[in-house]
C-alpha cells in the first residue's frame, strides 16, 4: 500500500518552470529593481516593500513547516512560535555581540546587560560572537527541544486536542521565561538595534537585498524538500498516520519514529525562518512566543489549504498582506477580521483557498 512508483517525477515540467521563474524573480528581478532602479522611477522597489516581503517569506517558511506536521501528518501544533523565536534569538545573540562598542554605553556588553548591571556574559553566551556557532544554535536549539518534547509526547501517545494544548503551554512557558531579565535575553525588550551581520551593516541596501534573496531561496528549498518527502515512503507513512494511525499500526508500522522525525524537522525549519526574520525586521522579543502567534500560524495554513504544497505559502501571503493593510487602516478591527476569516474558512472552505481553486480548475468545462 505504501510502495511508490519509481518513475514519479519530483515536479512536472510546469512545476519546475514555476520554481525557476520564482527563483529568478526573487533572486534577480527584485534586487535589481531595489538596488539599480533609481528611487524616482515607478519601477523602483522601496526598502519597505523589500523588508515586508522578506518578512512574509519568513512566515511562509514557518507555514510550510506547520503544514508538514499538521497538513500531512494530522498533528496540530500550537507551539511553533516558540521554535521560530528560538531560531531568532540564537542569531540575535550573534547580532548583539557584533554591535561591539557602537551601543549607547560603548561597552563590550550589550546595552541591556549594562543597564541591568551585568559584569560579564553568561556562560551560555560563550562563542556566540562566532557566526558558525550561532548558525549551529539556530538548528540545534529548536531541534533538540522538539526532539526531547516530541519523544515523550509521542511515546505517551498524546494526540489531538491534548497535544495542541500541551504545545501551547510549552510556548507560553517559553514566553514567560524569556520575559525575565535575569535569563540574559533582554527581558520584554528582547534584542534590537543590530548593526552588523558578517561584517556588513544590516541597514545597507546590499545587505537587505542579500537577506531577501537568501530568504526567497530558502522558501523554494523548503517547498522542494516538502515535495521530496511527500513522494517518498516517509510521505506515504505520514499521510497514513493522518488518515488512520491505528490502521497503520495494525499494518506493522511503529509511527513514533516517523512522527518524531517530521516534528523535529518542522521545528528546525521554523528556527531557520526565525534566524532569517530577525536581521530583516530588526528585533526579536518574547512576544513572538505568544500563544496567539502560534495560533495565527495555524490560520495561515488553514486559509491557504492544509495538505497542499503551495497552500501555506499563499495563506501566509494573504493573511499577512491583509494584516499589514488592516493594522494601518483599521487597527482596532484586525483581530476581529482574523477570527472571522478563520471561522469562514473552517465552515465554508475546509480545503482552503488553494484547495478550492484546484478543485475549480479540475472541474469539467
C-alpha positions in Angstrom: 0.0 0.0 0.0 2.9 2.3 0.8 5.0 1.4 -2.3 6.0 4.2 -4.7 6.2 4.4 -8.4 9.9 4.9 -9.2 9.1 6.9 -12.3 7.0 9.6 -10.5 8.7 12.9 -11.2 9.5 15.3 -8.4 7.8 18.1 -10.3 6.2 18.3 -13.7 7.8 20.5 -16.3 5.4 23.3 -15.5 6.3 22.9 -11.8 10.0 23.2 -12.4 9.4 26.2 -14.7 7.4 27.9 -12.0 10.2 27.3 -9.5 12.8 28.6 -11.8 10.7 31.7 -12.6 10.2 32.3 -8.9 13.9 31.9 -8.2 14.7 34.5 -11.0 12.1 36.9 -9.7 13.3 36.7 -6.1 17.0 36.3 -6.8 17.5 38.7 -9.7 14.5 40.9 -10.6 13.6 42.2 -7.1 17.2 43.0 -6.1 17.7 44.8 -9.5 14.5 46.9 -9.1 15.6 47.7 -5.5 19.3 48.4 -6.0 19.7 49.6 -9.5 16.5 51.4 -10.5 16.6 55.0 -9.0 14.1 55.9 -6.3 12.2 58.4 -8.5 11.3 55.7 -11.0 7.9 54.0 -10.9 9.7 50.6 -11.2 11.8 51.2 -8.1 11.0 48.9 -5.1 11.2 50.6 -1.8 13.1 49.4 1.3 9.7 49.0 3.0 8.5 46.6 0.2 11.6 44.5 0.3 11.6 44.3 4.1 7.9 43.4 4.3 8.1 40.8 1.5 11.1 39.3 3.2 9.3 39.1 6.5 6.3 37.5 4.9 8.5 34.9 3.1 9.9 34.0 6.6 6.3 33.5 7.7 5.7 31.4 4.6 8.6 29.0 5.6 7.0 28.6 9.1 3.7 27.9 7.4 5.4 25.2 5.2 6.9 23.7 8.4 3.5 23.7 10.1 1.9 22.1 7.0 4.4 19.2 7.3 3.2 18.3 10.8 -0.4 19.3 10.6 -1.4 19.2 6.9 0.4 15.9 6.1 0.7 14.2 9.5 -2.5 15.4 11.1 -0.9 16.7 14.3 -1.9 20.3 15.2 0.8 22.2 16.9 0.1 25.4 18.7 3.7 26.0 19.7 5.6 26.6 16.5 6.0 30.2 17.5 8.5 29.0 20.2 10.8 27.3 17.6 10.6 30.3 15.4 11.6 32.6 18.3 14.4 30.3 19.4 16.0 30.4 16.0 15.7 34.2 16.1 17.2 34.5 19.5 20.1 32.2 18.5 21.1 34.5 15.6 20.2 37.6 17.7 22.9 36.7 20.2 25.4 36.9 17.4 24.0 40.2 16.1 24.1 41.7 19.6 27.8 40.6 20.0 28.5 42.2 16.6 27.4 45.6 17.8 30.7 46.0 19.7 31.3 49.4 21.1 28.7 51.0 18.9 26.0 50.7 21.5 24.7 53.5 23.7 27.0 52.7 26.6 30.0 51.8 24.3 30.7 48.7 26.3 31.7 45.2 25.3 28.4 44.0 26.7 25.0 44.7 25.0 23.2 47.8 26.3 20.6 45.8 28.2 23.3 43.9 30.1 25.0 47.2 31.1 21.6 48.7 32.1 20.9 45.6 34.3 24.4 45.8 35.8 25.8 42.6 34.3 29.6 42.4 34.6 30.3 39.5 32.2 28.4 37.4 29.7 26.5 34.4 31.0 28.2 31.1 30.2 25.6 30.2 27.5 26.7 33.3 25.5 30.1 31.7 25.0 31.2 31.6 21.3 28.1 33.5 20.2 30.4 36.1 18.6 31.2 33.4 16.0 28.7 33.1 13.2 29.3 29.4 12.6 28.3 28.7 16.2 25.3 30.9 16.1 24.2 29.2 12.9 24.6 25.8 14.7 22.5 27.1 17.6 19.8 28.1 15.1 19.4 24.5 14.1 20.2 22.7 17.3 18.3 24.6 19.9 14.8 24.2 18.4 15.7 20.8 17.0 16.8 19.3 20.3 13.9 20.9 22.2 11.5 19.5 19.7 13.2 16.1 19.8 13.0 15.8 23.6 9.5 17.1 23.9 8.2 15.0 20.9 9.8 11.8 22.2 8.0 11.9 25.5 4.7 13.3 24.0 4.5 10.8 21.1 5.7 7.9 23.3 2.9 8.6 25.7 0.5 8.6 22.6 -0.7 12.2 23.4 -2.6 13.3 20.3 -5.5 15.5 19.2 -6.5 18.5 21.2 -4.4 17.3 24.2 -1.2 17.6 22.1 -2.3 21.1 20.9 -2.9 22.3 24.4 0.5 21.0 25.6 2.4 22.7 22.8 0.6 25.9 23.5 1.6 25.6 27.2 5.2 25.0 26.1 5.4 28.2 24.1 3.6 30.1 26.8 6.2 28.8 29.4 9.0 29.9 27.0 7.5 33.3 26.7 7.3 33.7 30.5 10.9 32.6 30.8 12.3 35.0 28.2 10.4 37.9 29.7 12.5 37.6 32.9 15.5 40.0 32.9 17.7 37.5 34.8 17.7 35.0 31.9 20.1 37.2 30.0 18.0 37.7 26.8 16.9 41.3 27.2 13.6 40.7 29.1 10.5 42.1 27.5 12.5 44.3 25.1 14.5 41.4 23.7 17.2 42.1 21.1 17.3 45.1 18.8 19.5 47.9 17.4 21.5 45.5 15.3 24.5 46.9 13.5 26.4 44.3 11.5 26.0 40.8 10.1 29.2 39.1 8.9 30.9 42.5 8.9 28.3 44.1 6.7 25.9 46.8 8.0 22.4 45.4 8.4 20.8 48.6 7.3 22.7 48.8 4.0 20.6 48.2 0.9 23.0 45.5 -0.3 22.7 43.6 2.9 18.9 43.8 2.8 18.8 42.6 -0.8 21.1 39.7 0.1 18.9 38.7 3.0 15.8 38.9 0.8 17.4 36.6 -1.8 18.6 34.1 0.8 15.1 34.0 2.3 13.4 33.5 -1.1 15.8 30.7 -2.0 15.2 29.1 1.5 11.5 29.2 0.9 11.9 27.5 -2.5 14.2 24.9 -0.9 11.6 24.2 1.8 9.0 23.6 -0.9 11.3 21.2 -2.8 12.1 19.4 0.5 8.4 19.0 1.3 7.7 17.7 -2.2 10.6 15.2 -1.9 9.3 13.9 1.4 5.8 13.5 0.1 6.8 11.3 -2.9 8.9 9.1 -0.7 7.9 6.2 1.5 8.1 8.5 4.5 5.5 10.8 2.9 3.1 7.9 2.4 3.5 6.9 6.0 2.9 10.4 7.3 -0.4 10.6 5.3 -1.3 7.2 6.6 -0.8 8.5 10.2 -3.0 11.4 9.4 -5.8 9.3 7.9 -5.7 6.4 10.3 -2.9 5.9 12.7 -4.4 2.8 14.3 -4.7 1.0 10.9 -1.1 1.9 10.2 -0.1 0.3 13.4 -2.1 -2.9 12.6 -0.1 -3.0 9.3 3.1 -3.3 11.3 4.4 0.2 11.3 5.5 2.0 14.5 4.6 5.7 14.0 6.8 7.0 16.8 9.9 7.4 14.7 8.1 8.9 11.7 6.2 11.5 13.8 9.3 12.4 15.8 11.3 12.9 12.6 8.8 15.2 10.9 8.1 17.1 14.2 11.8 17.8 14.7 12.3 18.7 11.0 9.3 21.1 11.2 10.9 22.8 14.3 14.3 23.2 12.6 12.6 24.9 9.6 10.9 27.3 12.0 14.2 28.0 13.6 15.8 28.8 10.2 12.9 31.1 9.4 13.3 32.9 12.7 17.0 33.4 12.0 16.2 35.0 8.6 13.5 37.1 10.1 15.5 38.8 12.9 18.1 40.8 10.8 15.4 41.9 8.3 12.9 43.1 10.9 15.5 44.3 13.3 14.0 43.0 16.6 13.2 39.8 18.4 11.4 39.7 21.8 9.3 37.3 23.8 6.0 38.5 22.3 6.9 36.3 19.3 6.4 33.3 21.6 2.9 34.3 22.5 0.2 31.6 22.0 -1.7 33.9 19.7 1.2 34.0 17.3 1.3 30.2 17.1 -2.5 30.1 16.6 -2.0 32.6 13.8 0.4 30.2 12.1 -2.3 27.6 12.0 -4.7 30.2 10.5 -2.2 30.8 7.6 -2.1 27.1 6.8 -5.9 26.7 7.1 -6.6 29.7 4.9 -4.2 28.7 2.2 -5.1 25.0 2.3 -3.5 22.4 4.6 -2.3 19.3 3.0 -1.4 21.2 -0.2 2.1 22.2 -1.3 1.5 25.8 -2.0 -1.5 26.4 0.2 0.6 27.5 3.3 2.6 30.0 1.2 -0.5 31.6 -0.2 -2.1 31.6 3.2 0.8 33.4 4.8 0.9 35.9 2.0 -2.9 36.6 2.1 -3.2 36.8 5.9 -0.1 38.9 6.5 -0.8 41.1 3.5 -4.2 41.8 4.8 -2.8 42.3 8.3 -0.4 44.9 7.0 -3.2 46.8 5.4 -5.8 46.3 8.2 -3.4 47.3 11.0 -2.8 50.6 9.2 -6.4 51.3 8.1 -8.4 49.8 10.9 -6.0 48.7 13.7 -8.8 48.1 16.2 -10.6 45.7 14.0 -7.8 43.4 12.9 -8.2 40.7 15.4 -12.0 40.6 14.7 -11.2 40.2 11.0 -8.7 37.4 11.6 -11.2 35.5 13.7 -13.9 35.9 11.2 -11.6 34.8 8.4 -10.7 31.6 10.3 -14.3 30.8 11.0 -15.4 31.4 7.4 -12.6 29.2 6.0 -13.3 26.4 8.5 -17.0 26.4 7.7 -17.1 27.2 4.0 -13.6 26.4 2.7 -12.3 23.4 4.7 -9.6 22.8 2.0 -8.5 26.4 1.9 -8.1 28.8 -1.0 -5.7 26.7 -2.9 -7.8 23.5 -2.4 -10.9 25.2 -3.7 -9.1 26.8 -6.6 -7.6 23.4 -7.6 -11.0 21.8 -7.5 -12.5 24.5 -9.6 -9.7 24.2 -12.2 -10.1 20.5 -12.4 -13.9 20.8 -13.0 -15.0 19.7 -16.4 -15.8 22.7 -18.7 
